[in-house]
Amino acid sequence: MAWRVPPKLPAAKLAGVVLLPLLAWLIRPDDVVVWVLAGVSAAGLAAWAARDLLVPVRLSADTGGVTVVSGWSRRRRLAWEQIERVRVDRRERVGLSSEMLELDTGDQLHLFSQYDLGTAPEDVAAALAALRTGAKP
């Protein structure tokens, strides 16, 4: 099983890379500060989209354990014995709620959002629990 970034996300980020300089040109074509801000923001979005395109699979699992993306693109294999806890953390801030899948190894905490997984973290947690116990997901 593998969970990946939905293709719409890098596409939206790349659209932002194009739109930011266009907006800078439409709003203030002669303002250097606006151009610098648009350029830096576009470069950040481009790097973020590149990561999504180069490493789309953020989490994969089988009966032996899970493989997670750590940092920019490094993969780390975790056996089930190394994982102390798998849970979904729900938070509400400023009227918005968010869910994150947490894989706790004791010394590291790996966090995945719905945007990393392409599906609800609760569904992934259930599938991981089924894999871990040997039941059908």
C-alpha positions in Angstrom: 0.0 0.0 0.0 1.2 3.5 -0.7 -0.2 7.0 -0.1 0.9 9.9 -2.2 0.4 13.6 -2.8 -2.6 14.2 -5.0 -1.6 15.4 -8.5 -3.7 18.5 -8.1 -1.5 19.9 -5.4 1.8 20.3 -7.4 -0.3 21.6 -10.4 -1.8 24.3 -8.2 1.6 25.2 -6.8 3.0 25.5 -10.3 0.1 27.6 -11.3 1.0 29.9 -8.4 4.5 30.1 -9.7 3.1 31.5 -13.0 0.5 33.7 -11.4 2.6 35.5 -8.8 4.8 37.3 -11.3 1.7 38.0 -13.4 0.0 39.6 -10.4 3.1 41.6 -9.6 3.1 42.9 -13.2 -0.7 43.7 -13.1 -0.6 45.4 -9.6 2.7 47.3 -9.6 4.8 46.8 -12.7 7.4 49.4 -11.6 7.8 48.4 -7.9 11.0 46.5 -7.3 9.9 45.3 -3.9 6.7 43.7 -5.3 8.8 41.9 -7.9 11.3 40.6 -5.4 8.5 39.4 -3.1 6.8 37.7 -6.1 10.0 36.1 -7.2 10.9 34.8 -3.8 7.4 33.5 -3.3 7.4 31.9 -6.7 10.7 30.2 -6.1 9.5 28.8 -2.8 6.4 27.4 -4.5 8.5 26.0 -7.3 10.7 24.1 -4.8 7.6 22.9 -2.9 6.1 21.7 -6.1 9.4 20.0 -7.2 9.4 18.0 -4.0 5.8 16.9 -4.6 6.8 15.8 -8.2 10.1 14.1 -7.3 8.9 12.3 -4.2 5.1 11.9 -4.5 4.8 8.8 -2.3 5.0 10.0 1.3 4.1 6.8 3.1 4.1 3.1 2.0 3.4 0.1 4.1 3.5 -3.7 3.9 3.4 -6.5 6.4 7.0 -5.9 7.4 6.6 -2.2 8.3 6.4 1.3 6.8 8.6 3.5 4.6 8.3 7.2 5.3 9.8 10.2 3.6 12.0 12.1 6.0 13.3 15.6 5.3 13.4 16.7 1.6 13.5 13.3 0.0 15.2 10.7 2.2 13.3 7.5 2.8 13.4 5.7 6.1 12.2 2.2 6.6 10.5 1.5 10.0 9.7 -2.1 11.1 6.4 -2.5 13.0 8.4 -3.1 16.2 10.0 0.3 15.9 6.6 2.1 15.8 5.3 2.7 19.3 2.0 4.4 18.2 -0.1 5.3 15.2 -2.8 7.8 15.8 -4.7 10.6 14.2 -4.3 14.0 15.9 -7.2 16.4 15.5 -6.8 20.1 16.3 -9.1 23.0 15.9 -7.7 26.5 15.6 -9.4 29.7 14.6 -12.5 27.8 13.6 -10.6 25.4 11.3 -10.0 21.8 12.1 -7.1 19.7 10.9 -6.1 16.1 11.1 -2.6 14.7 11.1 -1.5 11.1 11.0 1.2 10.5 13.6 3.7 7.7 13.5 5.6 7.7 16.8 8.9 5.8 17.0 9.8 7.1 20.4 12.7 9.2 19.2 11.0 10.6 16.1 7.5 11.7 15.2 6.5 11.4 11.6 3.5 13.6 10.7 1.3 13.3 7.5 -1.6 15.5 6.5 -4.4 14.7 4.1 -2.4 16.6 1.5 0.6 14.3 2.0 -1.5 11.1 1.9 -4.2 11.9 -0.7 -6.8 10.6 1.6 -8.1 11.1 5.1 -5.6 10.3 7.8 -8.2 8.2 9.7 -8.5 5.9 6.7 -4.7 5.5 6.5 -4.5 4.8 10.3 -7.2 2.1 9.9 -5.3 0.5 6.9 -2.0 0.6 8.9 -3.7 -1.0 11.9 -5.0 -3.8 9.7 -1.6 -4.4 8.1 0.1 -4.4 11.5 -2.3 -7.0 12.8 -2.5 -9.0 9.6 -6.2 -8.4 9.1 -7.7 -7.3 5.7 -7.7 -3.5 5.3 
